[in-house]
Amino acid sequence: MFDGIARRVVSVWFPRLASDRVLRLRPVDGPFAVTLKEANAERIHCLNATAERQGLSRGMSFADARAFCPELQTRPADPAAEAQFLTVLRRWAVRYCPWVGVEGGDGLVMDVTGSAHLFGGEAAMLSDMRQRLSRAGITARIGLGDGRGAAWALARFGEGVAAPGAALEALAEVPVAGLRLEMDTVAALHRLGLSRIGALDAAARAPLARRFGPDLLLRLDQALGRQPESVAPLPDPPHYGVRMTLPEPIGLTADVMAGAARLLDRLCERLVAREEGARRLALSLRRVDQDSRTVELRLARPLRDPGRILPLFERAVGEVDAGYGIDMLRLEAVEVEPLPVRQVSHVSSGRGDRLDDLITRIGTRIGLENIRRYLPADSHVPERAFIVSPAAWSEPGGGWTALRPRPIRLFPPEPIAGEGPRPPDRFRWRRMQLATERATGPERIAPEWWLEDEAWRRGMRDYWLVETRQGRRLWLFHTPQAPGWFVQGEFA
């Protein structure tokens, strides 16, 4: 990579990444662990130093851990949040060198060749890393060597530094597990008496290659610097931002919309190329006095069609105070989602698109989260047969499936006077005297015993469709266990 400069690689291992992430947000005194469900069993996924001193270890079942340590406090694991946390640490590590990659799910690898002198040497650079991570509440073990394999082994088995060209001396007493081998291979090497890297390097290579294949010797040579191993940094996420600097200030809404249209064309071209759509857009308008105004647009669905997006900006842009004029426009897709290409035909309808645009327009005024729709739920209990979901983050569900008719209006049960298992001939409801003309039923509905519901504590219900002489069509039910009659709905 650099002529005449020895290659140097740093490996940073975070042995308590999951627990450190949780404890940074909510510190806990005493033993703490993060649990993860594996094969229908809750197991210890990560734990702090206090829990380790109590005799707990990774992989231990949660029941055994609580038996050993009754005061153990736990939180469920969140693999997605842990991966995001590691990504944040990777961005932080770019301060030391531009080549930073992720090592598994709990480590980083950095090619610091030619960078250490900027921090006063390798020792000063590693000391700075440790101090910053410690102040942030993150446990880290760091290894430095001529290659990725040596640094990985030193970080996880000893936390040391291998001098340039002296990888074998530094790794001689490191266990063979430091070569990133499969556990079966490590166990087989132990049975042969080759438990250390130095002993393995001194053994005859041909028999090892015949028995274990080429991977064992490749890992050995990579650790000792005989085989190169690249450090591939993660690519930066795509940035969806475009801007336009104007030669003369503008202030009319029509002029700003014209500039926004040109920016939208450029932005949507990038979105189309990556098959993504914008879910949240921010249009920044810089005034001549260096003050800025930002117009934010949240969309009900991911979009990349300039013709549909541009009109949605018009109302908010018209309310912006341009001051002495606007000299720069910047448009950024703050939030994007995958939007693969879909097949269209002459019979396809745009009704769904028009509904999404309407939801977006109303959402800019009252908030997208306040526009909701009813969706079917898999339950025969009337109160649980539907859920209310934000329209912008849900799709219309199918129709409700029921063997018997269901009322258009549903409300909490309202008691009425009545005796016996059949609907009363006459009853008073909401200050109205009603007479039963025809009754259809009963439809018996039993409570869902696996859910706690105070309203269904009386047990099963017998539902009736009652048509009254006054024209009301009501949904009544009778509770056999604690006899009583109630009205819960009304048909159209």
C-alpha positions in Angstrom: 0.0 0.0 0.0 2.8 2.4 0.9 6.3 1.8 -0.6 8.9 1.5 2.1 6.5 1.5 5.0 5.6 -1.6 7.0 2.0 -2.4 6.9 0.3 -2.1 10.3 -3.2 -3.2 11.2 -5.3 -2.5 14.4 -8.1 -4.8 15.6 -10.5 -3.5 18.1 -12.7 -6.0 19.9 -15.8 -5.1 21.9 -16.4 -8.1 24.2 -19.4 -6.4 25.9 -20.9 -4.6 22.9 -24.5 -5.5 23.6 -24.4 -4.8 27.3 -22.4 -1.6 27.0 -24.9 -0.3 24.5 -27.8 -0.8 26.9 -25.9 0.4 30.0 -24.8 3.6 28.3 -28.5 4.6 28.0 -29.6 3.2 31.4 -26.8 2.5 33.9 -27.4 -0.4 36.3 -25.6 -1.1 39.5 -24.8 -4.8 40.0 -24.8 -7.8 37.7 -26.4 -7.2 34.3 -26.9 -9.3 31.2 -28.5 -9.2 27.8 -30.5 -12.3 26.9 -31.3 -13.8 23.5 -33.8 -16.5 22.7 -32.2 -19.5 20.9 -34.0 -22.7 20.1 -36.9 -21.9 22.5 -34.4 -21.2 25.3 -33.5 -17.9 26.8 -29.7 -17.7 27.1 -27.1 -15.1 28.2 -26.0 -13.2 25.1 -23.8 -10.6 26.8 -23.0 -9.5 30.3 -21.0 -6.9 32.3 -17.9 -7.5 34.4 -19.9 -7.7 37.6 -22.0 -10.6 36.3 -18.8 -12.4 35.1 -17.4 -12.1 38.6 -20.6 -13.8 39.9 -19.7 -16.9 37.8 -22.0 -16.2 34.8 -20.8 -16.7 31.2 -22.1 -16.3 27.7 -24.3 -19.1 26.4 -25.6 -20.0 29.9 -29.3 -20.5 30.1 -31.2 -17.7 31.8 -32.8 -20.0 34.3 -29.3 -21.2 35.5 -28.0 -17.7 35.6 -30.9 -16.6 37.8 -30.2 -19.6 40.1 -26.5 -18.6 40.4 -27.3 -14.9 40.7 -30.8 -14.0 41.9 -30.1 -10.2 41.8 -29.2 -10.4 38.0 -30.9 -7.7 36.0 -31.5 -8.3 32.3 -32.7 -6.8 29.1 -33.6 -8.5 25.8 -31.1 -8.4 23.0 -31.6 -6.2 20.0 -29.3 -7.4 17.2 -30.4 -4.6 14.8 -29.6 -1.9 17.3 -26.2 -3.6 18.1 -25.3 -3.6 14.4 -26.2 0.0 14.2 -24.1 0.8 17.3 -21.2 -1.0 15.7 -21.7 1.1 12.5 -21.5 4.3 14.7 -18.3 3.1 16.2 -16.9 2.4 12.7 -17.6 6.0 11.7 -15.9 7.2 14.9 -12.8 5.1 14.1 -12.3 6.9 10.8 -10.6 9.7 12.9 -7.6 7.4 13.1 -7.4 6.2 9.5 -9.6 6.1 6.4 -9.6 2.3 6.0 -11.9 0.9 8.7 -13.9 -2.3 8.3 -16.2 -4.3 10.5 -14.8 -7.5 12.0 -17.7 -9.9 12.6 -20.5 -8.6 14.8 -18.4 -7.2 17.6 -15.1 -5.8 16.2 -13.4 -3.3 13.9 -10.3 -3.7 11.8 -8.2 -0.6 10.8 -5.3 -0.3 8.4 -3.3 2.4 10.2 -0.3 2.2 7.8 1.2 5.7 7.7 -1.3 7.1 10.1 0.2 6.5 13.5 2.7 9.4 13.4 -0.2 11.8 13.2 -1.0 10.9 16.8 2.5 10.7 18.2 3.3 7.1 17.3 1.6 3.7 17.7 1.6 3.7 21.5 0.1 7.2 21.8 -2.6 6.3 19.2 -3.6 3.1 21.0 -3.7 5.0 24.3 -5.9 7.6 22.8 -8.3 4.9 21.5 -8.5 3.3 24.9 -9.1 6.5 26.8 -11.9 7.7 24.4 -13.7 4.4 24.5 -13.4 4.1 28.3 -14.8 7.6 28.8 -17.7 6.6 26.5 -18.4 3.5 28.7 -17.3 1.0 26.1 -15.1 -2.0 26.9 -12.5 -2.6 24.2 -9.5 -4.8 23.7 -7.0 -3.7 21.0 -4.3 -5.6 19.1 -1.7 -4.3 16.6 0.3 -6.3 14.2 1.6 -6.5 10.6 -1.5 -8.1 9.3 -5.2 -8.6 10.1 -4.8 -12.1 11.5 -2.1 -11.0 14.0 -4.1 -8.0 15.2 -7.2 -10.2 15.6 -5.4 -12.8 17.7 -3.7 -10.2 19.9 -7.0 -8.3 20.5 -8.8 -11.4 21.6 -6.1 -13.4 23.3 -3.8 -11.1 25.2 -4.3 -7.5 23.9 -0.8 -6.8 22.8 1.3 -5.2 20.1 3.5 -7.2 17.7 6.6 -5.2 16.6 7.1 -4.9 12.9 8.4 -8.2 11.5 8.0 -10.0 14.8 4.6 -11.5 14.6 5.8 -15.0 15.5 7.4 -13.8 18.7 4.3 -12.0 19.8 1.9 -14.9 18.9 4.0 -17.9 19.9 2.1 -18.4 23.2 -1.3 -17.4 21.8 -3.8 -20.3 21.6 -4.5 -21.7 18.2 -8.1 -20.4 18.5 -6.6 -17.0 17.7 -6.2 -18.1 14.1 -9.9 -17.8 13.5 -10.4 -21.5 13.0 -13.5 -23.7 13.4 -14.1 -25.1 16.8 -13.7 -28.7 15.5 -10.3 -27.8 14.0 -9.2 -26.3 17.3 -10.3 -29.3 19.3 -8.5 -31.7 16.9 -5.3 -29.6 17.2 -5.5 -29.8 21.0 -5.7 -33.6 20.8 -2.5 -33.6 18.7 -0.8 -31.4 21.4 -0.7 -28.3 19.2 -2.5 -25.8 21.5 -0.2 -22.8 20.8 0.5 -21.0 17.5 4.3 -21.3 18.0 4.0 -25.1 18.3 1.8 -25.3 15.3 4.2 -23.2 13.2 7.1 -25.6 14.2 5.1 -28.7 13.1 5.5 -30.3 9.7 3.3 -28.5 7.2 2.6 -31.4 4.8 0.8 -33.7 7.4 -1.2 -30.7 8.6 -2.3 -29.8 5.1 -3.3 -33.4 4.4 -5.4 -33.7 7.6 -6.9 -30.3 7.9 -6.8 -28.9 4.4 -5.3 -25.6 3.1 -7.4 -23.3 5.3 -5.4 -24.1 8.5 -2.1 -23.1 6.9 -3.6 -20.1 5.2 -4.8 -18.8 8.5 -1.4 -19.4 10.1 0.4 -17.6 7.3 -2.0 -14.7 7.5 -1.4 -14.3 11.2 2.3 -14.5 10.8 2.4 -12.0 7.9 3.4 -14.4 5.2 0.1 -14.1 3.3 -1.5 -10.7 2.7 -5.1 -10.0 3.9 -6.9 -6.9 2.8 -9.0 -4.6 4.9 -12.2 -3.6 3.1 -13.9 -0.6 4.5 -17.7 -0.5 4.5 -19.0 1.8 1.8 -20.6 5.0 3.0 -24.4 5.1 2.6 -25.6 7.0 -0.5 -26.3 10.6 0.0 -29.4 12.0 -1.6 -28.9 15.8 -1.6 -28.8 18.3 -4.4 -28.4 22.1 -4.3 -28.6 25.1 -6.5 -26.9 28.5 -6.1 -28.7 31.4 -7.8 -26.9 34.3 -9.5 -29.7 36.7 -8.4 -32.0 36.4 -5.3 -35.5 35.3 -5.9 -38.6 35.7 -3.7 -41.7 34.7 -5.7 -43.3 31.4 -4.9 -43.4 30.5 -8.6 -39.6 31.1 -8.9 -38.9 28.9 -5.8 -41.1 26.2 -7.1 -39.3 26.3 -10.5 -36.0 25.9 -8.7 -37.4 23.1 -6.6 -38.6 21.3 -9.8 -35.1 21.3 -11.2 -33.7 19.9 -8.0 -36.4 17.3 -7.9 -35.5 16.1 -11.4 -31.9 15.5 -10.3 -32.7 13.9 -7.0 -35.3 11.5 -8.5 -32.7 10.4 -11.1 -30.5 9.2 -8.2 -33.4 7.5 -6.5 -34.4 5.7 -9.8 -30.8 4.5 -10.3 -30.9 2.8 -6.9 -34.5 1.7 -7.0 -35.4 3.7 -3.9 -38.1 6.2 -3.0 -38.1 9.3 -0.8 -40.3 9.1 2.3 -39.2 12.4 3.9 -37.9 15.4 2.0 -36.3 18.6 3.3 -36.1 21.8 1.1 -33.8 24.4 2.6 -34.0 28.0 1.4 -31.1 30.2 2.2 -31.9 33.9 2.3 -29.5 36.8 1.4 -29.2 37.6 5.1 -27.7 34.1 5.6 -30.8 33.0 7.5 -32.4 29.7 6.3 -35.9 28.4 6.1 -36.6 24.6 5.8 -39.7 23.1 4.4 -40.2 19.5 5.3 -42.5 17.1 3.4 -43.4 13.7 4.8 -44.9 11.4 2.2 -47.6 8.7 2.8 -45.7 6.4 0.5 -42.1 6.3 -0.9 -42.0 8.3 -4.1 -39.6 9.3 -6.8 -41.9 10.9 -9.3 -41.2 14.6 -9.6 -44.6 15.4 -11.0 -46.3 14.0 -8.0 -43.9 15.4 -5.4 -43.6 19.0 -6.6 -47.3 20.1 -6.0 -47.1 18.8 -2.4 -44.5 21.5 -1.7 -46.5 24.4 -3.0 -48.6 25.2 0.1 -45.6 25.2 2.5 -43.3 27.1 0.1 -46.0 29.8 -0.2 -45.9 30.4 3.6 -42.1 30.9 3.7 -40.9 34.5 4.4 -38.3 35.1 1.6 -37.0 38.3 3.3 -34.7 40.2 0.9 -34.5 37.2 -1.3 -33.3 33.6 -1.6 -30.0 32.8 -3.1 -29.6 29.1 -2.6 -31.9 26.1 -2.6 -31.0 22.7 -1.2 -33.1 19.5 -1.4 -32.4 16.4 0.5 -34.1 13.0 0.8 -33.8 12.6 4.6 -35.5 9.3 4.7 -35.6 6.7 1.8 -37.1 3.3 1.4 -36.7 0.6 -1.2 -39.0 1.1 -4.2 -38.5 -1.6 -6.8 -39.7 -1.1 -10.3 -43.2 -2.5 -10.8 -45.0 -3.6 -13.9 -47.7 -1.3 -15.2 -50.3 -1.8 -17.9 -53.2 0.1 -19.6 -55.6 -1.5 -17.1 -53.8 -0.3 -14.0 -55.5 2.3 -11.9 -54.1 5.4 -10.3 -56.7 5.5 -7.5 -54.1 4.3 -5.0 -51.7 7.0 -6.0 -54.4 9.7 -5.7 -55.3 8.4 -2.2 -51.6 8.5 -1.1 -51.3 12.1 -2.4 -54.4 13.1 -0.5 -53.1 11.5 2.7 -49.8 13.4 2.2 -51.7 16.7 1.7 -53.8 16.3 4.8 -50.8 15.0 6.7 -48.8 18.2 6.1 -51.5 20.0 8.1 -52.4 17.6 10.9 -49.6 15.1 10.9 -49.4 11.8 9.0 -49.7 9.9 12.3 -53.1 11.4 12.9 -54.6 9.9 9.7 -55.6 6.3 10.5 -57.5 3.4 9.0 -59.3 0.4 10.3 -57.8 -3.0 9.5 -59.2 -6.5 10.0 -57.7 -8.5 12.9 -57.8 -12.3 13.4 -60.3 -12.5 16.2 -63.9 -13.6 16.6 -64.4 -11.3 19.6 -66.1 -8.1 18.3 -63.9 -5.7 20.2 -60.7 -7.3 18.8 -61.8 -7.9 15.3 -60.1 -4.7 14.1 -57.0 -2.6 14.7 -56.4 1.1 14.1 -53.2 1.8 12.2 -51.7 5.0 10.7 -52.6 5.1 7.0 -49.2 6.2 5.9 -47.5 3.1 7.3 -50.1 0.4 6.5 -51.8 -1.1 3.5 -55.5 -1.5 3.1 -56.5 -5.0 4.4 -58.9 -7.4 3.0 -62.6 -7.6 4.0 -63.7 -8.9 7.3 -64.7 -12.5 7.3 -67.6 -13.5 9.5 -70.2 -16.3 9.3 -72.9 -13.9 10.6 -73.6 -10.2 9.8 -71.8 -7.6 11.8 -73.1 -4.1 12.7 -71.8 -1.0 11.0 -71.6 0.8 14.4 -70.0 -0.9 17.4 -69.9 0.7 20.9 -69.3 -0.4 24.5 -72.0 -2.7 25.8 -75.0 -0.7 27.2 -77.3 -2.6 29.6 -81.0 -2.9 29.1 -83.8 -4.6 31.1 -84.6 -8.1 30.1 -85.0 -11.7 31.4 -84.5 -15.1 30.0 -82.4 -16.4 27.1 -84.5 -14.7 24.4 -84.5 -11.0 23.6 -87.2 -9.0 25.5 -90.4 -8.1 23.7 -90.1 -4.5 24.9 -87.1 -2.6 26.3 -85.9 0.9 26.8 -82.6 2.0 25.2 -81.2 5.5 25.0 -84.4 7.0 26.3 -86.4 5.2 23.5 -89.1 2.7 24.0 -88.6 -0.1 21.5 -90.6 -3.2 20.6 -89.1 -6.4 19.1 -90.5 -7.2 15.7 -88.1 -10.0 14.7 -85.0 -11.6 16.4 -82.4 -13.8 14.7 -80.0 -15.8 16.7 -78.4 -16.8 18.9 -74.7 -16.7 17.9 -72.6 -17.8 20.8 -69.1 -16.2 21.1 -66.7 -17.5 23.7 -64.0 -15.3 25.3 -60.4 -15.8 24.3 -59.0 -17.4 27.4 -55.4 -16.6 26.6 -56.0 -12.9 26.8 -56.9 -10.8 29.8 -60.0 -8.7 29.1 -62.1 -7.2 31.9 -65.1 -6.8 29.7 -65.3 -10.6 29.0 -64.9 -11.8 32.6 -68.6 -12.8 32.6 -67.8 -15.6 30.1 -69.5 -16.4 26.8 -72.1 -14.3 25.1 -75.2 -15.1 23.0 -75.6 -12.5 20.2 -79.0 -11.6 18.6 -79.9 -9.4 15.6 -83.1 -7.7 16.8 -85.3 -5.7 14.3 -87.6 -3.3 16.1 -91.0 -2.0 15.0 -89.5 1.5 15.3 -87.0 0.7 12.5 -83.9 0.2 14.6 -81.8 -2.9 13.9 -79.7 -3.6 17.0 -77.1 -6.1 18.0 -77.9 -7.5 21.5 -76.2 -10.1 23.6 -77.1 -12.2 26.6 -74.7 -13.4 29.2 -75.8 -16.9 30.5 -73.4 -17.1 33.4 -74.5 -13.7 35.0 -77.9 -13.2 33.3 -78.2 -9.8 31.7 -78.9 -8.1 28.3 -76.8 -5.5 26.6 -76.8 -3.6 23.3 -73.4 -3.4 21.6 -74.0 -2.4 18.0 -76.5 -1.1 15.4 -76.9 -2.2 11.8 -77.5 0.2 8.9 
